[in-house]
Amino acid sequence: MASLGTLKPLLTVPRHWLCVRCIQPRCCSHLANTTVASRERRTAVDKLKTRLSSGPSFQDFVRGASVNKTQAADGEYADKHAYLSEDLEMGNSRKVYFETYGCQMNVSDTEIAWSILQRKGYQRTGELNEADVVLLVTCSIREKAEQTIWNRLQQLAAVKRKRPKTQMPMKIGILGCMAERLKTELLEREKLVDVLAGPDAYRDLPRLLTVADGGHQASNVLLSLEETYADIMPVHHAPQGYGAFVSIMRGCDNMCTYCIVPFTRGRERSRPVSSILEEVRMLSDQGVKEVTLLGQNVNSYRDTSEEQFCGSDLTQLSRGFKTVYRTKQGGLRFSDLLDQVSRIDPDMRIRFTSPHPKDFPDEVLHLIAERGNICNQIHLPAQSGSSQVLKAMRRGYTREAYLDLVNNIKRIIPGVSLSSDFISGFCGETEDDHQQTLSLIREVGYNVGFLFAYSMRKKTHAYHRLHDDVPAAVKRRRLEECIHVFRAEAAKVNAALIGSTQLVLVEGESKRSAKDLCGRTDGNMKVIFPKEDVAAQPAESSAAPINAGDYVLVKISSTNSQSLRGRALGHSSLRLCLGTRLVNVWPQTQP
């Protein structure tokens, strides 16, 4: 499926010619209001009708025919013979409302989509009742996630019906994985959706919205082997400016039997190092204190965009791990990228997610241990503690290989925090398999976990070859047991931090009390502490308030499985703490 977006048919019809019939009815539609924007768009339609009189030439239908292109002012290319006028693709200050569901990659996709629409003159609103366009960035990883979207579409349809006739009709769009997976069903089921755009089609949003303006549904869900949006600078909406996500690669080649991602996100392709470094520098200049590198399989990053990168070196995997695909060679690897990103700003934390355990060769681990601003926290998705289930999942490792990797990580990175993913009730999972998962959780000792009951997804290998034979009630019971054990072990791990001093990046007020602040440690643990002025520098008597984006030292006094509690000692920075034991930075007599 991923290759369809790159095939050229024998005869091709330009996409702008395909939607001519969709545009014509707009001349007499209810959009002909008395507003200035409506008059401008009506004028553009009249110009278009004049240009259409000659129609497309023979060259437009011949495979491989050259199309005259001109360089646009913003660096993009535009067809001279475009039948869909650029004026018609302009937003004309229409307001767009985004709702984002699912993983951090969807947060990044929202920023990319908004950057594209902003260039076309759209405005963004945080109020649904003001929106002319509502775009839902969706997730398909589990059935529950999709049902949430269906329910939300019903609510939005009701809002759309109540919109005053004097206003432009509201348009509803589905973006991301659900658009890619359900395509036809989304367009046909109760006609709730006006626009569909898959993860590789966000550049086409202005055209799709223009077609929808004419009263027609519009869709582009073609996957690409090349699209990384490397030239699109996302419009970051980091919470109060303290952190941001940076997408470095898209798609996945692992083909785990339970996973829909390769079918909704396509094959792996990595963004050029140069564009990533440019974005991180920009974020550093804006004062962002934490950057999280994103990818469906983030540590399989491999930049082959330049000839000098394409050597013959084979990709090194974690010891004892294998893949379903042939070993790749050449390119700048994740360790190369991590090295360069971490050098940009020593006072900026660097995280990454979501990795695969197979892509942790020793050079990546040593780099994390050496660089003070690369967080000593690793997400290490296990999915199961049973070698038999791992084989059915096509994960490429055994329980023993996973535990060997955990021990290697703890040896190279002392004090590392580990998080993980687990699936309960996968096809064929026995009670003994489940008990092995519980024992793995106890043996490793994770700080954070993401645990789910298995949800069969169409198109996956499991859907075609395996039998979802674990009853729903058993799945729920096993999931509850996993959660119980996970929390018990996390409570033990966190309790070991009582009495320690942690460097915390402040995120803002605690959700439960305006009197408390909340932030995260290097190990990605949530810390809650009283909102009060503290010393501006070590051994200084002057006090200063604590704001979001500040680094502060917090002495931990109590913990549970979910968070840490303590009291702030004073302001600090990564630079100040590098190479210095935190307990020696502040006198023990500090409150």
N, C-alpha and C positions, 0 to 999 in steps of 0.2 A: 504493500500500500504506500509505503514511504517513497517509493521510486516513481509513482505516477506523476508527481509534480514536476519531474524533470524530463519526461518523455515528450518529444515533439511529434504530433500526428502528421500524416502525409499532407493533409490540407488543414490549414489553421484559419480561424476567423478571429480577428482582433476582438478582445473583450469589450472595447468601447462600441463596436458595431453591434454586438449581441444585445446590448441594452437600449438601443435606439427606440424600439417599440415601447419599452417601459417608460420612456421619458415623455413621449408625445401627449399622453392623457393629462399631464400636469398643466397644460395650457388652459384647460377648462375645469380644473378641479377646485375644491373648496379652499385651496391654498392661496387663491387670488384675493388676498386681503388688501386693505388700503395701506398697509405698512410699507415703509421704504424698502425693507428687505424683500417683501413679496414683489414689488415693482421691479427691483433689480433682477430677481430671478426670472420674472416673466420676460424681461428684455433679453436675458441670456438665452432663453428658450427660442425667442424669435430669431436671434442670430444663428442658433444651432440649426433651425429649419432651413435657413438660407444656405448654410454650408452643406446640408444634406442633399441638396438638389442634384449635386453631381454624383453622390453615392461613392462607395469604395471602388478603388481601381482593381484591375486584375491582379496586380502585385500584392494586394492585401490578402489574397486567398492562396498564394503560392508559397509552399514550404520553403523556408530559408530566404525569402525575399528581404532585401535590406529595407529598413524603415528609418527615415530621416529623424534624427533626434537632436534636440538642442539641450545644452546644459542650463538647467534652471538656476535661479539665483541662490537657492539654498543647497546646491550641490546635487540635487536629484535630477533625473532625466525625464523629459516630457516628450511625447510623440507630437510631431508637427501635424500629423494627420488624425489626431485624436478627435473622435466624433462626440465624445462626452466632454463638453467644454469644462475647462478648469474652473470657470466661474460657478458652474453648477455643483462642484464638489466642495465649495466653501461653506463653512459652518454658519456664517452671517450672525455670529454671536449667540447662536442657539446654545442652550445649557445642557450639559451632560452630567448625569448622576451615575456613579459607579458603585457596585456592590461586589466585594471580593470574597470568595469562598475557597477553602482548601489550604494548600501549602504555600510556603513563602515564594515559590516560583510564580504563583498566581498574583502575589503582591507585586512582584517585578513586572509581570505581564501587564498589570493595570497601569503601571507607570509608563511602560512603553506605548500602550494604546493611547494613553492620555497625551503623551508627547506628540504623537502623530496627529491627533485631532486638534491639539492646540495650535499646531502650525497652520491648520486650515481655518482658523478663526472661530473655533468653538470655545465656549466658556465652561468652566467646571462649577458645579454647585453641590453643596452638601445637604440640600433640602429636596426631598423627593417631589413635593408639590410644586417646585419651581422648574422641574426638569422637562425638557423637550425630548431628550433621548435618555433612556435608562439602559445601562449595559451591565449584565451580570457576568463576572469572570468566574467560571465554574470548575468543579472538580468531579471526576468520575471514579475515584479510587474505590469507593464503596457505594452500595445501593442506597444507604441512608443519605449520603451526600447528594445523590441525584434527586431523591424524593424531596429533600429540602428545597431544591430549585423548582421542582414542579409545583410545590405548594406556594412558593413565592411568586411564580408566574400567574397563578390564579389571583393572588392579591393585587398584583400589578395590573392585570387585565381589568379589575374592578376600578382601580384608580384611573386607568386610561378611559374607561367608559364615562366616568364622571367629569372628565375634562371639559371645560366650557367650549361650545361650538365656535366661539370667537377666537380661540387660540389654535395654533398649529397642532395637529394631532400628535400625541405622544408616540414615539417609536421605541419598541422594546427589542433589545439584542442579547443574544447568548454568545459569549466568547469562551475560548479555551477548550478543555478536554471534553466536556459534555457535548459541545457543538460538534466536535470531531467524531464522537462515538455514536450519537443518536441522530445526526443529520436529518433524515427524512421525517422521523417521528416528531422532532421538534417543530418542523415546518407545518406538518399536517394536523397534529393533535390540537383541536379546538382553535387553530389559527391564532395561537397566543403570541407567536414570535414574528417579528418583522425582519430581523437581520441575524444571520449566523456567520461567525468568523472563527475558524480554527486557530490553533496556536501559531501557525506559520502564515496567517493571512491578515495580520493587523494593519499592514500597510494599505490594504484594500478597504479599510473601514470608511473613508470618506466617500468612495464610489458606492459602496453598499448602502450607505445611509441616503445617498442621493436617489438611488433606485427605489428605496423604500418610501421616499417622499412622494413618488409617483403612484403610490398605492399598491406596490408589488412587493412580495417577499424577495429578499436578496441573500445569497449564500456563497461563501467561499471557504471550503474546508480542505483544500488540497494541502498535503504535506510536502515538505521540501527537504532535499538533501543538503542544502546550503544555507538556508536562512538562519542567521544568528542575531539579527538586528544590531550588528556591530556599529553601524553608522547612526543609530538612533540613540541620542542621549536621553535617558529616562528623566521624567520630572519626578524627583524623589519627594515623597511625603512622609519623611521619617518622623516618628513621634517626638515632637518638640526639638527635633534636630540632632538627637544624640546618636542615632544609629541609622544605617541604610543597608539595603540588600543590593548586591551587584551580580547579575547573571553572567556566568562565564562560559557555559555550555548548555546545549539543549539536547533532548532526546536520550535514548538509552538502547544499548545493544545487548543487554544481559539476557533478556527473554526469560525471566523467571516465570514459572508456569502460572502463578496466580495474578500476575501484574498486567494491567491494561496500558501502562505508560508507553511502551514501544509502539502501540497501535494508535494512541492519541497524540503523542509528542514526536513520534518518528525516530529515525536513526540518530546516533550520536554525531554532533558536530560542535566544534569548539570555536569560540570567539577569539580573534587575534589578540595576542598579549598587549599590543600597543593601544588598542581601544580600551581594554580593561584598565590599564595603568592611567590612561587619560581620565577615565571616569573617577577612579579612586583619588587621583590628585585633585580633581574638582571638588570632591566631597571633603577632602582634607582642608582645602581652602575655605570651604563653607563652615568649618568648625565641627564636622561630624567626628565623633569619638570612637565609633565602632562600625566596622564594615563586615558583613557576612557574605562570603562568596557562595553563589548558588549554582546548582545543577542537579538534574535528575540522578546523575552519578558523578558528582562534582570532582572526585579525585581521579577519574579516568580522563581528565582534561588532556588534550593533545593538540597543540597548535601547529598546523602544517601550512599556514598561509603564505610563508615565504620559503623560497627554494633552499636557503641555507639551513632551515630547520629540519629539512627532510633527509636525515641521515639514515644509516642502516641499523642503528641500535634498536634492539627489541624491547618492548615494554616489559618492565619487571613487575611481577605480581608478589603479593605476600606469600611466604613459604607455605606450601601445602594447598594452594588454591589453584583453580583452573577456570576456564571460560568455555562457553559453547561456540565461540568464534575463534578464528585463527589469531595467533599472537600478532599484534600490530607493531609497526616499526616506524622510527623517525618521529620528528615533531618535538616541540618544547613540551615537557611534561608538567604535571601538577607541582612538583617540587621546584621547578624553574619559575613558575608563575608565583608561587607562594613566597619564594625568596625575593623576587622583585617587588611584589606588593608590600611586603613587610618593611622594606627599606624606605618607602615613601614618607611615612610619618611615624617616628618611634613612639609617639604618644597616642596613636590610634590602634585600638584592638582589632585583630583580624580573627574571624571565625570562618567556618565553612560547613555547608550541609547541602544535600545529604550524600554521604559517601557510601561506597560498597567496601566491605572488609577486604576484598581481594586486592584493592589498590592502595595498600599501605606498605610499600617497600621501606627498608630501613632509612633511606635518605630523607623521606618525608618525616618520619618520626624524630630523627636527629635534628632536623630543621626546627620542628616545633619545640624541642627541648632547648635549643640554643637561642631562639629569638624570644625576647621578653614580651613582645607585643602580639605574638601568635598565641592564642589562648590554649592553656593546657587542658583542653576539653575535647573529647573525640566522640562523635556519634558512631556507634558500631552496631548496625542492625543485625541481629541474630536471626530473627523470625521464628526459630524453633531450637530446642536443645537436643533434638533427636536426629541422628545421622540419617535414619530412614526417611523421616519427613523432609529433611534438607535435600535429600536426593530427589524426592518427588517434586519438590519446589524448584529443582534445577538451580540451586544456589552456588554450586561449584566448590563446596567445602564440607568437611565433616565436623562433628562436635569437637573432636580432638584438635583439628587444625584451627578452629576458632579459638579454643582455649589457649593454644600455643601462641596465637597472635596477641591475645589479651595479656599473657605473661610477658611477651616481648615489649608491648607498649608500656606496661607498668615498670619494666626494667629500665627502658630508655627515658621515660618521662615520669619520674617519681612524683607522686601526688596527683596524677592525672585524674580527671573526672570523666566517667564513661556514661553514656546514655545509649538506649537501644530501642528497637521495634520488635514486637512479638505478635504472631497471629495464632489465635486459638481455634482449634477445630478444623484444620486444613484436611483436605481429602485423604481418607485412610488413616488419620491420626488415631492411635489407640490410647488407652488409658496409661500404658507404660510410656508411650511417647510423651504424653502430657506431663507425667512425673519427671521425665528427663529434662523437660523445659523448666519445671520448678527448681530442680537441682542446679541447673545452669545459672538461673537468676541468683540463687543463694551463693554459688561459688564465685561469680564475678563481682557482685556488689556494685550496682549501678546507682547513680544519683537521680536520673530522670528516665522515664520510660513512656513509650507510646504503644498501647496494647489494644488489640481489636479482635473481634470474632471474625472468622473468615466469611467473605462475601463473594460468591461466584460471579465473575464478570464475563460477558459474551466476548468472543474473539480470542480470549486467552487460550493458551495450550491446555490448561486445566479444564476449560469449558468443553473442548473438543475431545480430550483424551482421558480425563479422570472423572470420578464419580463423587459428587458432594454428598458423602454418606454419613456425616456426623450430624445427628439431630440438633435442631436449633437450641433446644433446652440444654443439651450437653455442651454445646459451644458456649452458652451463657455461663453455665456453671464453671467450666474450665477457665473462662476469661476472668470471672470473679476470683477464682483461686489464684490465678497469676497476678492479678492486681493486688490481692492481699499480701502475697509473698513479696512482691516488688516493693510495696510500701514499707513492709517490715524491714527489709534489707536496706532500703534507702534511709530509713530512720537511723539505723546503726551507722551507716557511712557518714551521715550528716552530724550525728552526735559526736563523732571524733573531732569535729571542728570547734567544739565549745572551748572557749578560752583563747582561740587563735584570733589574729588580726587580719582581716581580709580587705583587699582593695576593691571597692565597689564603684561601678559606674551608675550614677543616679538616673533613673528613668522618669521620676515624677512622684506625685502623691500616691500613697497606697489606695487601692480600690475600696478597702474597708474603713479607712479612717483618714480624714483630712489632716489629722494631727501627726500622721506618720508619713515617711518617705519610703520609696521602694527602689531597689536597684539590683544589679547582678554582679556576682563575683567573676573572676577569671574562669572558674569552673562552671559558669552559667547557672549558678544557684541563686534563687531569689532571696534577697535580704531586706528585712523590714526594720526600720529604726526611727526614733523620734525626730520630728522636724524641729531643729534648734540650731542656732548659730554655733559655729565651732571655729577653732584656731585656723587662721589662714595658712600658716606655715609651721613646721615643727619648731618647738621651743619658742614660739611667739605668743604674746598675750592677746593680740588683737584678734577679734572674732569676725566671722563673715557668714552670711546666710548660705544655705546649700540650695543649688538650683539644678534642674534637669541638665544632664550633660557634664556635671562635675564628677571628678574622681574624689572619693573620700575614703579614709581608713575607718573601718568599723570593727569593733571588738565584739565577737560573737558570745552571747550569754545563754541562749537556748535554741533548740532546733526541733523540727518534726520532719516527717517524710517529705513535705512539700517545700519548706522554706527555713530560713535562718532568721534569728532575731538578735539584735545587738544595739550598741550605742556608738554614734560617730565620734571619733577622736579628733579629726581635723581634715582639712583639705590636703590633697596630694596629687600625684601624677604618675604615669607609667615611668617616666624618665627618672623620677626621684626614687622609685621602688626597685628599678632594675638592678640586679646584683646585690641588693640589700635585704637582709632578713627583716620582714615587716615588724617583728616584735622589738627590733632594735631601733626602728625609726622614731618611735614614740616612747617616752619613759613609762615604766609600769605604774607610775603614780597617777597617770592620766585617768580621768573618770571613765 
